[in-house]
Amino acid sequence: MKPQPAISTTQRFTFKGNRKDTRYGWLRLTPAYSMHLVSELLDEHVQQGDNVLDPFCGTGTTALACAERGINCDTIDINPFLIWLTNAKTHSYTKSEIAAFKAASMHVAKAIRDEEQQTRWLPPLYQIEKWWEESVLLALGRAMHRIKKLEATTYSNAVDLLKIAFCRLAIEQANVSFGHQSMSFKKAEEPQTFDFRFSQIDSMAAHWEGSIASIAVAATSLTLVQPEVSLCDARSLTSNLDANFYSCVITSPPYPNRMSYIRELRPYMYWLGYLQTQREAGELDWQAIGGTWGCATSNVGKWQLPSDTDIPYRGFNEILAGVAERSPLLSRYIHKYFYDMVQHCREIFAVVKPGGAVNYIIGNSKFYDVMLPAQEIYAAMFESCGFEQTEIRTIRKRTSKKELFEFVVSARKPSSMAKKKAVMP
Ligand SMILES: C[S@@+](CC[C@H](N)C(=O)[O-])C[C@H]1O[C@@H](n2cnc3c(N)ncnc32)[C@H](O)[C@@H]1O
């Protein structure tokens, strides 16, 4: 066997291992995990013929790794844009679709360069001028106008690839940086004293052409099976999925760290028509577990704990009380997050088959001076739903604060539920 090039810990576990020139790196999502980590978990736990589930699909890392190995995989997410992206990343493209994609991309390149063209399509993104400098925005608007026209005449799968290339271009050209755990606007630069527009448009067109070439190469690699990708809420899996079916779950749920997916995904979602208003963005993040964007935060403030659920972790109330001393809102956020996750754990127990295993990648958090040991709370939630052989493995130290780590929390559904019941007092 050829020796594999060494990879760093960050590449092994985080989105940084998902190379841009492969399908895994087609679009970046900071909280995505690495295909290397999924590969290791598949090697350890999954055989041909098994059915894998990822109930928090995100950018589809689990689904793609399974598709490449010919392993059946179902995946769900609450965000329709991520469903679209995962379908596009895991599709087996035909030669004609790739040829159509390349041919159509030339029309878009022409539109980017054609500064005389007045027809353009711009999304209703709030304060769009903060995202892109005017000449860049107009070029993006011309490109999207052209892509929309191409939708009528080109294979829809080829148009999907154009849209991925478009999202890459839009984010590369945006005034944003990814320094911290998620995206923020770059500091305003000194005003330019002379006009760079022409070179900038040329450079945009060159970026576009580079992306097209790289996406086309990655798209020619065939996936062996198409995963089933559906829009669904992880708190009500049984409404969509079969009970007692999955032999293995590999996933990374949202972390209880106030990270908003909508915040990072909104430029793509507005450009591709998945969002029209700020209200919609907040509502979607409110549906997501742990969401904080727009009205999601004010709704958390009004949220009342339903009386039917306790969080099965000794010490949970003390954690809530400790955080509440500094921020009652944050304490309620943590409570709602774990309330939602208890609903999810009950559902995941129902869809995993007897003897099947779950593997959750999760990070702990710290609010003020209070530690939130999310990994231990997950283990306790799994046990209280009926899972056994619970195990917590530390996989890496995160770079943000010294106490923050990432873990794999694993557990197994008893192989014989009847036997299990018989031994219970
Ligand atoms: C940490 S990300 C998953 C990242 C993924 N492993 C990847 O590699 O891209 C968590 C995902 O959970 C999704 N999510 C949040 N709440 C959900 C819910 N109630 N039902 C289903 N998905 C949800 C979010 O939209 C987000 O895509």
The ligand as an SDF file (V2000), in Angstrom:
LIG
                    3D

 27 29  0  0  0  0  0  0  0  0999 V2000
  -22.7450   20.7030   12.8190 C   0  0  0  0  0  0  0  0  0  0  0  0
  -23.8240   20.8500   11.4330 S   0  0  0  0  0  0  0  0  0  0  0  0
  -23.5190   19.3620   10.5830 C   0  0  0  0  0  0  0  0  0  0  0  0
  -22.2780   19.4750    9.7760 C   0  0  0  0  0  0  0  0  0  0  0  0
  -22.0340   18.2470    8.9360 C   0  0  0  0  0  0  0  0  0  0  0  0
  -21.5120   17.1490    9.7010 N   0  0  0  0  0  0  0  0  0  0  0  0
  -21.0700   18.5960    7.7940 C   0  0  0  0  0  0  0  0  0  0  0  0
  -20.0230   17.9270    7.6830 O   0  0  0  0  0  0  0  0  0  0  0  0
  -21.3310   19.5450    7.0620 O   0  0  0  0  0  0  0  0  0  0  0  0
  -25.3990   20.6020   12.1380 C   0  0  0  0  0  0  0  0  0  0  0  0
  -26.5650   20.6100   11.1660 C   0  0  0  0  0  0  0  0  0  0  0  0
  -27.7580   20.3360   11.9020 O   0  0  0  0  0  0  0  0  0  0  0  0
  -28.8300   20.9510   11.2270 C   0  0  0  0  0  0  0  0  0  0  0  0
  -29.9910   21.0200   12.1290 N   0  0  0  0  0  0  0  0  0  0  0  0
  -30.2100   21.8690   13.1470 C   0  0  0  0  0  0  0  0  0  0  0  0
  -31.3980   21.6170   13.7090 N   0  0  0  0  0  0  0  0  0  0  0  0
  -31.9420   20.5850   13.0540 C   0  0  0  0  0  0  0  0  0  0  0  0
  -33.1650   19.8640   13.1950 C   0  0  0  0  0  0  0  0  0  0  0  0
  -34.0690   20.1890   14.1030 N   0  0  0  0  0  0  0  0  0  0  0  0
  -33.3900   18.8420   12.3470 N   0  0  0  0  0  0  0  0  0  0  0  0
  -32.4780   18.5020   11.3990 C   0  0  0  0  0  0  0  0  0  0  0  0
  -31.3200   19.1810   11.2020 N   0  0  0  0  0  0  0  0  0  0  0  0
  -31.0540   20.1930   12.0300 C   0  0  0  0  0  0  0  0  0  0  0  0
  -28.2670   22.3070   10.8220 C   0  0  0  0  0  0  0  0  0  0  0  0
  -29.0070   22.8650    9.7550 O   0  0  0  0  0  0  0  0  0  0  0  0
  -26.8280   21.9310   10.4370 C   0  0  0  0  0  0  0  0  0  0  0  0
  -26.7560   21.7070    9.0650 O   0  0  0  0  0  0  0  0  0  0  0  0
  1  2  1  0
  2  3  1  0
  2 10  1  0
  3  4  1  0
  4  5  1  0
  5  6  1  0
  5  7  1  0
  7  8  2  0
  7  9  1  0
 10 11  1  0
 11 12  1  0
 11 26  1  0
 12 13  1  0
 13 14  1  0
 13 24  1  0
 14 15  1  0
 14 23  1  0
 15 16  2  0
 16 17  1  0
 17 18  1  0
 17 23  2  0
 18 19  1  0
 18 20  2  0
 20 21  1  0
 21 22  2  0
 22 23  1  0
 24 25  1  0
 24 26  1  0
 26 27  1  0
M  CHG  2   2   1   9  -1
M  END
$$$$
